[in-house]
Amino acid sequence: MRIRAAVSATLASAGILLVGWQSGSHVTEAAGSSIGTSAGTTGTTGSTGASAATGSGSGSSSGTSTSGAASGSGATGSTGSTETTTSAAGAGNGSGTFAGSVSQTRFGNVQVQITVSGGKITDVTALQLTDEDRRSVAISNRAAPLLRSEVLQAQSANVQTIGGATVTSDAYLSSLQAALDAANL
Amino acid sequence: MNTQLLTTRPEVRRSSRGSVNPFKGQHRRRLLRADLLTVLFWASLAGAIALWLADGGASGFSTPAGSFTALGIVAGLAGMDLVLLMLLLAARLPFIDGAVGHDRALEFHRKLGKPALYLLLAHGILIAIGYGMAEGLDPVTEAVNLWVQVPDMWLAYISMVLFIAVVVTSLVAVRRRFPYEFWYAVHLLTYAAVLTSIPHQFSVGGLFAPGTWQRWYWLAACIGTGAALLHNRVLEPIVATTRHKLSVSRVVQVAPGVVSIEMTGRHLDELTGAGGRFFIWRFLAPGMWWHPHPFSLSAEPLQLGPSGSLRITVRNLGKGSSQLARLKRGTKVAIEGPYGLFSTAARSRNHVVMIGAGIGITPIRALLESTPFNPGDATVILRGRSEKELYLGKEIMDLCQRRGATLYHLTGRRPAGVETWLPADATRSGYRLGSYAPNIAEADVYVCGPAAWAQNVLKDARAAGVREEQLHYERFDW
C-alpha cells in the first residue's frame, strides 16, 4: 500500500511538473518574440535597431508576458546598450524627444521617453509605469526617480536594476534602449 | 502476583474463521484515503512549482543571478506550500482524521516544521544572493537594502523571525523546558507569521499577480486553509458545545492521584459513532477555562431519555490536571472533537488485541466496551507497576467476562537494562507478546501508554508478524 502511494505520488508530481514546464516554455517563447514590438517614435528619425524591427502593435501579445519576458528583455537590452554607448560618442547630432517601445510586464506596461539635446540625454520621462495594483504603483514611484538619475549619469541603459523592482527596472531599461536606438545614440 | 490469566478462554468458535471479515471494506477505503492524502501532499508541492513554471518562471535560469533568484523563488513557493499543508494537518479535517488519525496527522505536522523553515530560510538567502548579483552587491548589503527600500519587506523579515521562533520552541528539547501554555502561545504566532508574509508575496513576489495561474492556486489555498481552520477549530467546537451542553456531575477518586470525571449532557448518542473517542476539554470555571485538556473517554457515552452521561479518567500529571480533582458539580464543559482513530473505525480484522499501561488503560476500557468481536476473538493486556495502577481494573474484568475476552494483568517493574514492555519475571520466563495473544498476527493491535513503553510493544508486535496497518497506537504526550 505504501508502494502504491509512493508510485502514484511520484507519477502525479512528475506529470504536474512536466505540464507546468511545457506550458511555461510556450509562454517564454511567446513572450520572447513579443518583446521587441515597438510603439514607434515621435522624433525625427524612424525606428531603427533590431528591437524595433517588428513595428507597432503594442498590444499584440495579450497579457501572457511575465517576469520571464521582462528579465529576458533586460538581458537583450543590456547587451545592446553596450554597443550603443561605444557608438554614441560620434553620432551626437540628434535632438528632440524619442519614445521607447512599450515593454509589457505582468504588473503593467512600461514606456519611457527621452529628451536629447546635442547628443546627450537631458531628461527621461516615464510615459507608462507598472501600475497593475497599488503595490506596483508604489514600487514604480520608488524605482522611476532612481532609474532616471542613474540613466542621466550613465548616459546609457547600462545601469543597475533597482532591488525589489527588478521587473519594472528591466522593462524600463528595455524601453529606454529602444528610445536610444531611435535617437541613434 | 505478576502474570495472571483472569478469565478462562471461552471455546473458540470455529465459525469465525470461515466467516466474512466485516471490516475489510472499511479497511480498504481507509488505506485508499491515506494513499490519496500522500498523493495530494506531493501533488500540491509539484503544483506550486509547476504553476510558477507555467507562468514562465524557468526563463530566470538564463543568467547566474537569475538562477539564484529562481531557486530562491522555488524554495519560497515550496516553503509556503508546506506551511499551508501544516496548517491543514492541524485543522482537524475529518477526511485526514478518519484516514490516518489525529495524532498521526500531528506527528506529520511536526515532521514538516523543520523542512518548511529551511525552505523559507533558503528562500531569503538565495533571493538576497540573486538580487545582489544582479546589482553587484553582496547578499548582506542587498538584504539590508531590501529591508530599507522595498515596501512590505520589513514585514517579511518579521514573518521569518516568527517562523524561527515557532519552530525552535517546538523542538523537543526546547519544548520540554517550558510549560504547555508558553509553547501554545508561541505557536499561535504561526498565524501572525503567515499573515505578515503575505504582503510581500503580493507586492514583490508574483504569487498573486493578476493574469497568472498562480494567483488562483494561492488564493484558493490560503482561503481554503483559513476557512478549514475557522470551521473545524472554532465553529465546530462552539456548535458541539452548545448542542451537547455538558456539565460535570461527579468527580470520583479511582486511585491515589487518579480521578474519573463524569459529565451529563444531551444527544450524547450522536457524539461518537464508530469514530474516535478523543476530545479536547475545557472546564469553564474561573482560572481553568482557557486550559485545554486532551483526554479520551474512559466509558462509552450513555444516553437515557433526554439526558446522557459520559466519563473521562485522568491522572494527576501536572498543575492543570491536579485542578481537575477539585472540579465543582455543575461546571460547564466545552468540547472539541471527537478526534482520533483509536476506535472501531480503524479495525481491519476479526481478532483484536488491546494493550494498555497506566492511565493508558482508560481508552482501552471504552474501546473494549464498544468494538465488535466474537467471544474468544479479543485479548486485553493491562500493564502497571502494581495491581493498584491497573486503573478501572474491576470494570474491565467485568466487561471481559461479559463479552468473552481474555484478560491478562502484567504487574511489576521491568528488568534493569533491558528494553522491554514486560515485567521482569515475564522476560525471565521468555514470554513475548505472542505468548499472550497467539493469533496476534491476524488481529488489530491497539496500544495506549507512555511513548517509550508503547514503542517496545509495537516492536514486539512487529516481530510477531503484525503488519503496520494493523497497529493502532494513540500518543499520550502532547
Interface residues (C-beta under 8 A of the other chain):
Chain A: M1 R4 A5 A6 S8 A9 T10 A12 S13 A14 I16 L17 V19 G20 W21 S23 G24 S25 V27 T28 A31 G32 G63 T64 S65 T66 S67 G68 A69 S71 G72 A75 R106 F107 E132 D133 R135 S136 A138 I139 R142 Q160 T161 I162 G163 G164 A165 T166
Chain B: L31 A34 D35 T38 V39 F41 W42 A43 L45 A46 G47 I49 A50 L51 W52 L53 A54 D55 G56 G57 A58 S59 G60 S62 T63 G66 T69 Y131 A134 E135 G136 L137 E142 N145 L146 Q149 V150 P151 D152 M153 F202 S203 V204 G206 A209 P210 G211 T212 E469
